[in-house]
Amino acid sequence: MIPMNEAVQIVMDSVSQLKPTTVPLLESLGHTLAKDVVSDINMPPFEKAMMDGYAVVGADVAEASKGSPVTLKVIEEIQAGTIPTRTVSSGTATRIMTGAPMPDGADTVVMVEDTESEGDSVRIFEPTEPGRNRAHLGEDVREGQVVLSAPFLIRPPEIGILAAVGTTDVPVYRRPVVGIFATGNEIVEPDRRPTPGQIRNSNGYSMATQVVRAGGIPRYLGIAGDTVEDLRRMMQEGLDASDVLLLSGGVSAGIYDLVQGVMRDLGISVLFDRIKMKPGKPLTFGVCDSKLVFGLPGNPVSTLVGLELLVRPALRKMQAMPDCHRPRVRAKLRASFTQNPGREQFVPAFSEYANGAWTTRWVGHHGSADLFSISAANSLFVVDADCTTVDAGSDVDVVLLSEW
């Protein structure tokens, strides 16, 4: 067995970054930008009003007050999307809407709340110094300026920026395609009622959704029986059509655990097959050219934890994503926890932040086959391999799984 930190390093050292591609703007959310994006225009592209009101010469209204308003002649009205045709001079004003271009001659906008319209005139009740309530040409972005630097994870605000600078075909890193299958003669699909000795395939579907959360594209392949022929066929299919291959079950030392032998027959170099961790000790990892292959344990909690700690970081690194690993915090344990020493344990937990500090507690699962209890977990607290008891109130490392 190798320590968990060594296993993580081996996996991450084996990752090759995927090649860039382009996707339509509305499909780019969640991708990583692969090339710097520059603006093709100034923004704002013209001097514009930031308020509804009147564009005026600031000196005209410098002494305006409620007791002594200034009256100006209104020469034009400018709505957003229209172009001014008249020049404002001393003694005149243009009625203007938010976002409309400023007319020549005007240097400030008096808010409509500080005015009163009188036919073709307006009375101004408050002074407004030059430069107020207007945006200058290019004050946000200049033409040719880099507005997004690669690599950058594209979120809704970045979609707006890309649209604003006319980038409709977005250069991004390709999402990895992940082939997924479960193994075992006892496994049946969810639409079948298990007969005695059978269980439904939960792993294949939970793995697929974890892959989506990590930014990958899952390709569910089905269930492979406990035969060399069945495993070889499905594993080869996964290698042919995927960047990463995930399978669950068949990786321990039982007589029907055939996965490693088939992996070697297909030219997959096995880099490790045991990790000094709990849950998930029998976890196999190999490479075939630039493709990654993970043999995850069959127990569902082990599969979920192994995928979060090893597979997810690899999928994110393939896309040049920031923060490949789940965030960690220090938290106080709310109740003591006891384990058999020997392996670093990642304990399904519920953690919360309140009053400036994190706390965490075990959700009380019954082992690595207890899928139902882990639905109450939003994190994993970490117990050192040589530790027997962690007392209540002790500080522990917590891996946050907030969007499980």
C-alpha positions in Angstrom: 0.0 0.0 0.0 1.1 3.6 -0.7 0.0 6.7 1.3 -2.8 8.7 0.0 -0.7 11.8 -0.7 1.6 9.7 -2.8 -1.3 8.2 -4.8 -2.6 11.7 -5.5 0.8 12.8 -6.7 1.1 9.8 -9.0 -2.3 10.5 -10.5 -1.7 14.2 -11.0 1.7 13.6 -12.6 0.1 11.3 -15.1 -2.4 13.9 -16.4 -2.1 15.4 -19.8 -3.9 18.6 -20.6 -6.5 18.3 -23.3 -6.3 20.3 -26.5 -8.3 23.5 -26.9 -11.5 23.7 -29.0 -14.2 26.2 -29.6 -17.8 26.1 -28.4 -20.8 28.4 -28.9 -21.1 31.2 -26.3 -24.1 29.7 -24.5 -22.3 26.3 -24.2 -19.1 27.7 -22.7 -20.4 28.0 -19.1 -18.2 25.8 -16.8 -15.4 25.4 -19.4 -11.9 26.8 -18.9 -10.9 29.6 -21.3 -8.0 28.5 -23.4 -7.0 31.8 -25.0 -6.9 35.4 -23.9 -10.0 37.4 -25.0 -9.6 41.0 -26.1 -12.3 43.6 -26.6 -13.1 44.7 -30.2 -14.6 48.0 -29.0 -14.3 50.7 -26.4 -16.8 50.3 -23.5 -18.7 52.4 -23.2 -18.4 53.0 -26.9 -19.4 56.7 -26.5 -19.9 59.3 -23.8 -23.2 58.3 -22.1 -25.7 59.4 -19.5 -25.8 57.4 -16.3 -29.1 58.8 -15.1 -32.4 60.0 -16.5 -32.4 63.7 -16.5 -31.1 66.7 -18.4 -27.7 67.1 -20.1 -26.5 70.7 -19.4 -23.4 72.9 -19.1 -22.4 72.5 -15.5 -21.5 76.2 -15.1 -25.1 77.1 -15.9 -26.5 75.2 -12.8 -23.6 75.9 -10.3 -25.8 78.3 -8.3 -29.1 76.4 -8.6 -31.2 75.8 -5.5 -34.8 75.2 -4.5 -35.2 78.8 -3.6 -33.5 80.1 -6.7 -33.9 77.6 -9.5 -32.2 77.9 -12.9 -34.4 77.8 -16.0 -33.1 76.3 -19.2 -34.6 75.9 -22.7 -35.0 72.2 -23.7 -33.8 71.8 -27.3 -34.0 68.0 -27.8 -34.8 64.6 -26.2 -32.4 61.7 -26.5 -33.6 58.2 -25.8 -31.2 55.2 -25.4 -30.3 53.9 -28.9 -30.7 57.3 -30.6 -28.1 59.9 -31.6 -28.1 63.5 -30.5 -28.5 66.1 -33.3 -28.2 69.3 -31.4 -25.3 70.9 -29.5 -26.0 72.1 -25.9 -24.8 75.6 -25.2 -25.2 77.9 -22.2 -28.9 78.5 -21.4 -30.0 75.2 -23.0 -30.5 71.6 -22.0 -31.3 68.3 -23.6 -33.7 65.8 -22.0 -31.7 62.5 -21.8 -32.4 58.9 -20.8 -30.0 56.5 -19.0 -27.6 54.9 -21.5 -28.1 57.5 -24.2 -25.1 59.3 -25.9 -24.2 62.7 -24.4 -24.8 65.6 -26.8 -21.9 67.8 -27.7 -21.5 70.8 -25.4 -23.0 69.2 -22.3 -20.6 68.2 -19.5 -23.0 66.9 -16.8 -26.4 65.4 -16.3 -28.9 66.8 -13.7 -31.0 64.0 -12.3 -34.7 64.2 -13.2 -35.6 64.2 -9.5 -33.9 67.6 -9.2 -35.9 69.2 -12.0 -39.4 70.3 -13.0 -40.5 70.5 -16.6 -42.4 73.5 -17.8 -43.4 73.2 -21.5 -40.2 73.6 -23.6 -38.2 74.6 -20.5 -36.9 72.9 -17.4 -36.3 74.3 -13.9 -33.1 73.0 -12.1 -33.2 72.9 -8.3 -29.8 71.5 -7.5 -26.3 72.2 -8.7 -24.5 69.4 -10.5 -20.8 69.8 -11.1 -19.2 69.0 -14.5 -18.5 65.3 -15.1 -21.3 64.0 -12.8 -23.8 61.2 -13.9 -22.0 60.5 -17.1 -19.6 57.7 -18.3 -16.7 58.4 -20.5 -15.7 56.7 -23.7 -13.7 53.5 -22.9 -13.6 54.1 -19.2 -14.4 50.5 -18.5 -12.5 48.8 -21.3 -10.4 50.1 -24.2 -10.4 48.5 -27.7 -7.7 45.8 -27.8 -7.6 45.4 -24.0 -7.4 41.9 -22.6 -10.7 41.4 -20.7 -10.3 37.7 -19.8 -7.0 36.0 -19.3 -6.6 32.2 -19.9 -6.9 29.9 -18.2 -10.1 31.2 -16.6 -13.2 29.2 -15.4 -16.2 30.7 -17.3 -19.0 31.7 -15.0 -22.2 33.7 -15.7 -20.4 37.0 -15.4 -17.8 35.9 -18.0 -20.6 34.9 -20.4 -21.8 38.5 -20.2 -18.2 39.8 -20.8 -17.7 37.5 -23.8 -21.0 38.7 -25.3 -20.1 42.3 -24.7 -16.8 42.0 -26.7 -18.4 39.9 -29.5 -16.8 36.5 -28.7 -19.5 34.1 -29.9 -17.1 31.2 -30.6 -15.3 30.7 -27.3 -11.8 29.1 -27.2 -11.9 26.5 -24.3 -10.3 23.3 -23.2 -12.2 20.3 -24.2 -14.2 18.4 -21.6 -12.8 14.9 -20.9 -15.0 12.0 -22.0 -15.2 9.5 -19.2 -16.2 5.9 -19.9 -18.0 4.3 -16.9 -19.0 0.7 -16.1 -19.6 -1.5 -13.1 -18.5 -5.1 -12.7 -20.0 -8.2 -11.1 -22.4 -11.0 -11.9 -24.5 -9.8 -9.0 -25.1 -6.4 -10.4 -28.4 -5.5 -12.3 -29.6 -2.3 -13.8 -32.0 0.0 -11.7 -35.0 -0.9 -13.8 -34.8 -4.5 -12.8 -35.9 -5.9 -9.4 -33.0 -7.8 -7.9 -33.4 -11.5 -7.3 -31.8 -13.2 -4.3 -28.1 -12.5 -4.4 -28.3 -9.5 -6.7 -28.1 -5.8 -6.1 -28.9 -2.8 -8.3 -26.1 -0.8 -10.0 -25.9 2.4 -7.9 -22.2 3.0 -8.6 -22.4 3.5 -12.3 -25.0 6.3 -11.9 -23.4 8.1 -8.9 -20.0 8.0 -10.7 -21.6 9.5 -13.8 -23.0 12.4 -11.9 -19.8 13.0 -10.0 -18.0 13.2 -13.4 -20.5 15.9 -14.5 -19.8 17.9 -11.3 -16.1 17.7 -12.1 -16.6 19.1 -15.6 -16.4 15.8 -17.5 -18.7 14.1 -20.0 -19.8 10.7 -18.7 -20.3 7.8 -21.1 -22.1 5.0 -19.4 -21.1 1.6 -20.8 -23.2 -0.8 -18.7 -22.3 -3.8 -16.5 -19.5 -6.3 -17.2 -19.8 -9.8 -15.9 -17.1 -11.6 -14.0 -15.4 -13.1 -17.0 -12.2 -12.1 -18.7 -14.0 -11.8 -22.0 -16.7 -9.5 -20.8 -14.2 -7.2 -18.9 -11.8 -7.1 -21.9 -14.6 -6.2 -24.3 -16.0 -3.4 -22.1 -12.6 -2.0 -21.1 -11.5 -1.9 -24.7 -14.7 -0.1 -25.7 -14.0 2.4 -22.9 -10.4 3.0 -24.0 -11.3 3.4 -27.6 -14.0 6.1 -27.0 -12.8 7.9 -23.8 -10.1 10.0 -22.3 -10.6 8.4 -18.8 -12.0 5.0 -17.9 -13.7 4.4 -14.6 -14.9 1.0 -13.4 -16.1 -0.1 -10.0 -15.6 -3.5 -8.5 -13.4 -6.4 -9.3 -10.2 -4.8 -8.0 -9.5 -6.6 -4.7 -7.9 -10.0 -4.2 -10.8 -12.3 -4.7 -10.8 -15.2 -7.2 -13.1 -13.3 -9.5 -11.4 -10.0 -9.2 -10.0 -10.1 -12.7 -9.6 -6.4 -13.5 -5.9 -6.0 -13.1 -5.1 -8.9 -15.3 -7.3 -7.6 -18.1 -5.7 -4.1 -17.7 -2.3 -5.5 -18.3 -3.5 -7.6 -21.2 -4.7 -4.4 -22.9 -1.4 -2.6 -22.4 -2.4 -0.5 -19.3 0.5 0.2 -17.0 -0.7 -0.3 -13.4 1.0 2.4 -11.3 -0.6 1.4 -7.9 -3.3 -1.0 -6.7 -3.6 -0.3 -3.0 -3.8 2.9 -1.0 -3.3 3.3 2.7 -6.7 4.9 3.1 -10.2 4.1 4.4 -12.6 3.7 2.8 -11.2 2.6 -0.5 -8.0 0.6 0.0 -8.3 -1.6 -3.1 -8.1 1.2 -5.7 -6.2 0.6 -8.9 -4.7 3.3 -11.2 -3.1 2.8 -14.5 -2.2 4.7 -17.7 -2.5 3.7 -21.4 -0.7 6.3 -23.5 -2.3 9.5 -22.4 -5.5 7.8 -21.1 -6.2 7.3 -17.4 -7.8 4.2 -16.0 -9.2 4.0 -12.4 -10.4 0.7 -10.9 -12.5 1.9 -8.0 -13.8 -0.4 -5.2 -17.2 -1.9 -5.5 -18.6 -0.6 -2.2 -20.4 2.7 -2.9 -18.9 4.9 -0.2 -15.4 3.8 -1.2 -16.3 4.6 -4.8 -17.6 8.1 -4.0 -14.7 9.0 -1.8 -12.0 7.7 -4.2 -13.6 9.5 -7.1 -13.7 12.8 -5.2 -10.1 12.6 -4.0 -8.4 11.1 -7.0 -10.5 11.2 -10.2 -12.0 14.7 -9.8 -8.7 16.5 -9.5 -7.4 14.7 -12.6 -10.5 15.6 -14.7 -10.1 19.3 -13.6 -6.4 19.4 -14.4 -7.1 18.0 -17.9 -9.1 21.1 -18.5 -6.6 23.5 -16.9 -9.2 24.3 -14.2 -8.2 26.2 -11.1 -8.5 24.6 -7.7 -8.3 21.0 -8.8 -8.7 19.6 -5.3 -11.6 20.1 -3.0 -11.1 22.9 -0.5 -9.9 22.0 3.0 -10.6 23.7 6.3 -9.8 23.2 9.9 -12.8 22.3 12.1 -13.5 21.3 15.7 -14.8 17.8 16.1 -18.2 17.9 17.9 -18.0 14.3 19.2 -15.1 11.9 19.8 -14.3 9.5 17.0 -12.5 6.1 17.3 -10.9 4.0 14.6 -8.6 1.0 14.1 -5.2 2.5 13.3 -3.3 1.7 10.2 -4.9 3.7 7.4 -5.7 7.4 6.9 -9.4 7.6 7.2 -11.7 10.0 5.3 -14.9 10.0 7.4 -18.2 11.1 5.9 -19.3 14.1 8.0 -21.6 17.1 8.2 -19.7 20.3 8.6 -20.9 23.8 9.1 -19.5 27.4 9.6 -20.9 29.5 12.3 -19.7 32.3 14.6 -16.4 32.5 12.7 -15.4 28.8 13.0 -16.0 25.4 11.4 -17.4 22.4 13.3 -17.8 18.9 12.0 -19.4 15.6 13.1 -19.5 12.0 11.8 -22.8 11.2 10.0 -22.7 7.7 11.5 -22.5 5.5 8.5 -22.3 1.7 8.9 -19.3 1.1 6.6 -18.3 1.5 3.1 -21.4 -0.3 1.8 -23.8 2.1 3.5 -24.8 4.4 0.7 -27.9 5.8 2.4 -26.2 7.5 5.4 -23.7 9.3 3.2 -26.5 11.4 1.7 -26.4 13.3 5.0 -22.7 14.2 4.5 -21.4 17.4 2.9 -17.7 16.8 3.8 -15.0 14.3 5.0 -13.0 14.8 8.1 -9.5 13.3 8.0 -8.1 11.0 10.7 -4.3 10.2 10.7 -3.4 6.6 10.0 -1.7 6.1 13.4 -4.5 7.7 15.4 -6.9 5.6 17.5 -9.1 8.2 19.1 -9.8 11.8 18.2 -11.3 13.6 21.2 -14.3 16.0 20.9 -13.1 19.5 20.5 -10.0 18.5 18.6 -9.1 20.3 15.4 -9.2 18.1 12.3 -8.8 18.6 8.5 -12.1 18.7 6.6 -12.5 18.2 2.9 -15.6 20.2 1.8 -18.0 18.5 -0.6 -20.5 21.3 -0.7 -22.1 20.6 -4.1 -22.5 16.8 -3.6 
